[in-house]
Amino acid sequence: MSRKGQSITLSVSDWEKQQLQALAAAFNCKWGAQPNISRLVSAIARNQIQLLSNMDWSSERLQALDAARKALIDQGEIAQAVEIARLLNARHELSAPLRAEIEQFLNKPRPAWRQTVDEFIAQQQPFRLTYQDAAERPFTFHILYGQILHIEKRDYLVCYCQESEANQDIEPLRHNWTLRLDRIQEAAITEINQPWAKDLARVSVKFALYGGLAFAYQPKEEDVFIGELEGESRRVIRKIFNTFWFFREIAQYWDQCEILEPQSVRDRLRDKIVNLSQRYQE
């Protein structure tokens, strides 16, 4: 004699019914080939499927995960960024604006411009792109060499361009530009018929390290010479492509680092120090 099962009635909307059916399919709770809500409920009751809260993630955790998603996008790791986006999209705590951003990303995870830039760099194909600076002013660059570099928690397209106007660096480096990836405009990248350059423009900078830094200095990839200790000092020569980023690095060393040459780089840092001193005297 067959055993007659108990029946229950669920008062749910059509959307909720669809979600339950989707969960039943995901957990293989089926009757024949079709997802079955009754089997899903039974599996939950038997603790074969565990229910967890979807409202207990802090805003700090959500922000950290979204920051990781954006960092992966910058680095071209789209598949990993998509997995984080899916994890976030499943959370009930997500704000409406962030959910809209996540869903837009999931619908179109890899910007066409990023794929095009990566391909042009890999093929050593010069290209033209449109870019907006921090003041939202448009610029067009003809890029003859480029690479993606991670600098201070963000990825940039660092490139050698035909253009030098408005670049405030020292004269030998004015064709080098550092472009934030999120300011490259969609559908504004085209190849150009120019030869690919071998590298960025670079200048050799000699600087001295003093005190504890002279003993503890860790060589950098761009260093071409590291002298022996001379008392409590050491001299280093490094090829740099941008004085702004170079100054940002050595600023943390304070008076334990002195630029010796070229004079143009030494003078530029000295002017910054003078301006800083004057600001604190006001």
Solvent accessible surface area in square Angstrom, and as a share of the most:
residue,aa,sasa,rsa
1,M,245,1.10
2,S,104,0.67
3,R,218,0.79
4,K,188,0.80
5,G,52,0.50
6,Q,178,0.79
7,S,106,0.69
8,I,124,0.63
9,T,130,0.75
10,L,83,0.41
11,S,115,0.74
12,V,63,0.36
13,S,57,0.36
14,D,113,0.59
15,W,166,0.58
16,E,76,0.34
17,K,96,0.41
18,Q,109,0.48
19,Q,77,0.34
20,L,42,0.21
21,Q,61,0.27
22,A,58,0.45
23,L,85,0.42
24,A,0,0.00
25,A,46,0.35
26,A,80,0.62
27,F,103,0.43
28,N,115,0.59
29,C,13,0.08
30,K,70,0.29
31,W,167,0.59
32,G,73,0.70
33,A,84,0.65
34,Q,122,0.54
35,P,43,0.27
36,N,39,0.20
37,I,31,0.16
38,S,83,0.53
39,R,115,0.42
40,L,4,0.02
41,V,52,0.30
42,S,46,0.29
43,A,9,0.07
44,I,58,0.29
45,A,87,0.68
46,R,170,0.62
47,N,117,0.60
48,Q,132,0.59
49,I,18,0.09
50,Q,134,0.59
51,L,127,0.63
52,L,146,0.73
53,S,68,0.44
54,N,57,0.29
55,M,121,0.54
56,D,97,0.50
57,W,47,0.17
58,S,56,0.36
59,S,62,0.40
60,E,118,0.53
61,R,119,0.43
62,L,15,0.07
63,Q,120,0.53
64,A,65,0.50
65,L,39,0.20
66,D,13,0.07
67,A,61,0.47
68,A,39,0.30
69,R,6,0.02
70,K,95,0.40
71,A,36,0.28
72,L,28,0.14
73,I,34,0.17
74,D,25,0.13
75,Q,80,0.36
76,G,20,0.20
77,E,74,0.33
78,I,19,0.10
79,A,77,0.60
80,Q,96,0.43
81,A,0,0.00
82,V,19,0.11
83,E,102,0.46
84,I,30,0.15
85,A,0,0.00
86,R,141,0.52
87,L,85,0.42
88,L,0,0.00
89,N,45,0.23
90,A,69,0.53
91,R,29,0.11
92,H,123,0.55
93,E,38,0.17
94,L,13,0.07
95,S,60,0.39
96,A,81,0.63
97,P,104,0.65
98,L,33,0.17
99,R,61,0.22
100,A,60,0.47
101,E,70,0.31
102,I,0,0.00
103,E,74,0.33
104,Q,133,0.59
105,F,20,0.08
106,L,46,0.23
107,N,129,0.66
108,K,125,0.53
109,P,43,0.27
110,R,75,0.27
111,P,30,0.19
112,A,53,0.41
113,W,29,0.10
114,R,11,0.04
115,Q,83,0.37
116,T,37,0.22
117,V,0,0.00
118,D,40,0.20
119,E,76,0.34
120,F,24,0.10
121,I,36,0.18
122,A,85,0.66
123,Q,122,0.54
124,Q,113,0.50
125,Q,43,0.19
126,P,4,0.03
127,F,0,0.00
128,R,90,0.33
129,L,0,0.00
130,T,32,0.18
131,Y,15,0.06
132,Q,66,0.29
133,D,25,0.13
134,A,80,0.62
135,A,70,0.54
136,E,127,0.57
137,R,142,0.52
138,P,97,0.61
139,F,57,0.24
140,T,64,0.37
141,F,4,0.02
142,H,46,0.21
143,I,0,0.00
144,L,25,0.13
145,Y,33,0.13
146,G,2,0.02
147,Q,44,0.20
148,I,48,0.24
149,L,54,0.27
150,H,107,0.48
151,I,27,0.13
152,E,90,0.41
153,K,187,0.79
154,R,83,0.30
155,D,6,0.03
156,Y,26,0.10
157,L,0,0.00
158,V,0,0.00
159,C,0,0.00
160,Y,57,0.22
161,C,0,0.00
162,Q,75,0.33
163,E,46,0.20
164,S,39,0.25
165,E,154,0.69
166,A,60,0.47
167,N,19,0.10
168,Q,138,0.61
169,D,12,0.06
170,I,10,0.05
171,E,118,0.53
172,P,76,0.48
173,L,1,0.00
174,R,81,0.29
175,H,63,0.28
176,N,3,0.02
177,W,36,0.13
178,T,34,0.20
179,L,3,0.01
180,R,57,0.21
181,L,3,0.01
182,D,86,0.44
183,R,68,0.25
184,I,10,0.05
185,Q,57,0.25
186,E,85,0.38
187,A,100,0.78
188,A,28,0.22
189,I,21,0.11
190,T,67,0.39
191,E,108,0.48
192,I,20,0.10
193,N,155,0.79
194,Q,76,0.34
195,P,108,0.68
196,W,48,0.17
197,A,26,0.20
198,K,197,0.84
199,D,56,0.29
200,L,10,0.05
201,A,23,0.18
202,R,75,0.27
203,V,22,0.13
204,S,52,0.34
205,V,0,0.00
206,K,52,0.22
207,F,1,0.00
208,A,3,0.02
209,L,0,0.00
210,Y,81,0.31
211,G,23,0.22
212,G,46,0.44
213,L,25,0.12
214,A,0,0.00
215,F,115,0.48
216,A,66,0.51
217,Y,21,0.08
218,Q,128,0.57
219,P,89,0.56
220,K,69,0.29
221,E,169,0.76
222,E,73,0.33
223,D,23,0.12
224,V,88,0.51
225,F,104,0.43
226,I,62,0.31
227,G,9,0.09
228,E,144,0.64
229,L,69,0.34
230,E,116,0.52
231,G,67,0.64
232,E,115,0.52
233,S,24,0.15
234,R,39,0.14
235,R,114,0.42
236,V,0,0.00
237,I,43,0.22
238,R,9,0.03
239,K,84,0.36
240,I,9,0.05
241,F,28,0.12
242,N,23,0.12
243,T,3,0.02
244,F,108,0.45
245,W,39,0.14
246,F,8,0.03
247,F,13,0.05
248,R,121,0.44
249,E,42,0.19
250,I,9,0.05
251,A,64,0.50
252,Q,115,0.51
253,Y,34,0.13
254,W,203,0.71
255,D,125,0.65
256,Q,66,0.29
257,C,17,0.10
258,E,58,0.26
259,I,5,0.02
260,L,42,0.21
261,E,89,0.40
262,P,43,0.27
263,Q,100,0.45
264,S,56,0.36
265,V,0,0.00
266,R,83,0.30
267,D,39,0.20
268,R,69,0.25
269,L,37,0.19
270,R,126,0.46
271,D,75,0.39
272,K,104,0.44
273,I,102,0.52
274,V,68,0.39
275,N,89,0.46
276,L,93,0.46
277,S,48,0.31
278,Q,97,0.43
279,R,171,0.62
280,Y,174,0.66
281,Q,140,0.62
282,E,174,0.78
